[in-house]
Amino acid sequence: MTDYIRLDSVGCTAIWETRPDEAPLWRYWGPRLAEDAMPAGQLRDTRPEPSFSLHFDQPLSVFPGVGLGWFGQTALLAHRNGGDWAHAITSCAVEPVSNGVVFHLTDEIAALTISIRAVLEPDTDVLTLSTSLRNDGDAPLDVQWLAAGNIPLPDDAQMVRSYGGRHNGEFVPIEDHLSRSLWRRENRRGLTSHDCFPGAVVECAGGVAYGAQLAWSGNHVQQIEWLDDGRWHWQMGEWLAPGEVRLGSGEAISTPELLATCSGEGANGVAWAFHRAIRKRIGWPGGRMKPRPVHLNTWEGFYFDHDLDALKELAAAAAAIGVERFVLDDGWFQGRNDDSSSLGDWWPDADKYPDGLEPLASHVVGLGMEFGLWVEPEMVNPESELFRAHPDWAMQIAGRPLLAARNQLVLDMGRQDVRDYLFEQISALLRALPISYLKWDHNRDLAHAGNSPRYREQVLGAYALFQRFREAFPDVEIEACAGGGGRIDAGIAAHTHRFWTSDNIDAVSRVSIQRGYLQFMPPELMGSHVGASPAHSTGRSQSMRFRSGVARAGHYGIELDLRKLGEKDLARLSAGITAYKQSRDLVHNGRCWRGEGADGISWLAFGDPSDLMIQIIRISPQTLRFAPQLRLPMLLDDRLYTIETERQPTTTQYGGWLTKSGLTLPPMKGEDVLWVHLSLA
Ligand code: DGJ
């Protein structure tokens, strides 16, 4: 008996055609359909058999098989000692769950049980898919690939935008025209990586866009393949190393979640759906996000050169201009004077901190700020007490050299004793000191993941440790960092509260990095700091006004030695902090739009159509004699808006005018930023 399963959210609809003896077929995934808009007949009645084709038609299903008539990419590649490699679903039962379904599938011939969970959250427009697989056979099942989800894209899909980069250069957009060649990007670096964000956006004709991202902080694959019916097949999942997953009889594996969405409002609509979904994944202390506190991070101001008196002066200077959280970065623990040693020895350096961290932490808290501490739990330097005591705790492959990066090796997070050690060491600090924040770093790729590959166990082990800290210290917030933005993804978002977006805090570089980030993640999680000038990462110099104005688009912080700032810059920074505090509620709780104006202008808008903060940026000097008008598409046509900027007298104007004719901009020089507040008059 054929049935249709339909899920709707406010903006999207998913429809499958189900039969009891095969995998559900995809009938529709796209912008919301009217309630009575349903398929006009079953696929098998409406698709005539093409010449020289199999008699049994196989349209794209939620679990495309292999070897039995589906010729596209498969959901599963697995075998038992070379046999049982061909797969097709033989039974399907549908279980309704809140806002979704679970498809319970079996392949009775290959002895496999598969469950696919599909939930379309009405308020986020995000379809969350995940797949689990159980080996019902007697012999072990070697799994080479198991897609987290398989989704269709319409035949007018034209271009896919994914993001690449490197340390100091995250979120570089990569635009590829979709063709009949397979589009595929893989990450095999063991953690999310700087160079391959696990997600992409597909632009279709008519302004519709689709997005997908994998909630996973490890290796991954994303691919899009053209289908014979003109549509496209989009898959994401973990990249598995040879031999990485072998399921014994009765054993099961679950994939990470795939978050998918679509919008008639293009990439901005996709971003809005993702922001809402990510916001729901964050476990804020007390259940609610408090206003994001202004940070002071010691890294670029002090690096490893920790001097208690100087740090106390810094803290006092920070509190005086309104900083709310002081984060002591790398350099505080035993023997850590440069990056050559000591990772793993998580107790305060006896020379730098003879009385431990208590004097500094109490000083900071006494000044009314929160105290945060940097750690890099998954790492060990060969030059450390930990490595000398437990050399076998570092990931290695017998007979192969230990491959160091930044002089460090990776601990085997799949081991309970390793996790116990890290938990004990770091929780001793959390118990003894008023620490309310951890910056959790991960400064290298994972090269050799054990004699038999344990990449996924590494990720699951790290998640378990994050979780253990969250449960034991529910009031402590955690920042995810990996040499800047090497671990930004929806998986780690469930355990953390901030992303360190990039070690590059040059404000010009940050403009594009932050725009790329905002495609997938919301602004309140985007660590965004005012750095020194010249910027340490690029050598370029920018004004304090520009640096501060760019940082206000995210979770604002400062990363320089405040004691070295001149009076004017200190006053400008202090004004930036005040402005950030005034606008953060709007910037951090609403929607975010990204857009471009004429003559090199780019802009971000935050809030809702009745109350918006707009960041307008000009990087290169104007080429036109007069500043262009800036059209803002989201405003309400027939409503009068008050327009406030720091540079022009307050005026009013109708939304329709601002949408269609545009906002009059003042002249802007190169490397200039203007914040505008638009609210209903
Ligand atoms: C890399 C991070 O991205 C920096 O912010 C800083 O914490 C250093 N690691 C410390 O080693």
Boltz pocket constraint, residues with backbone or C-beta under 6 A from the ligand:
constraints:
  - pocket:
      binder: B
      contacts: [[A, 299], [A, 329], [A, 330], [A, 374], [A, 441], [A, 443], [A, 481], [A, 482], [A, 483], [A, 484], [A, 500], [A, 502], [A, 503]]
      max_distance: 6.0
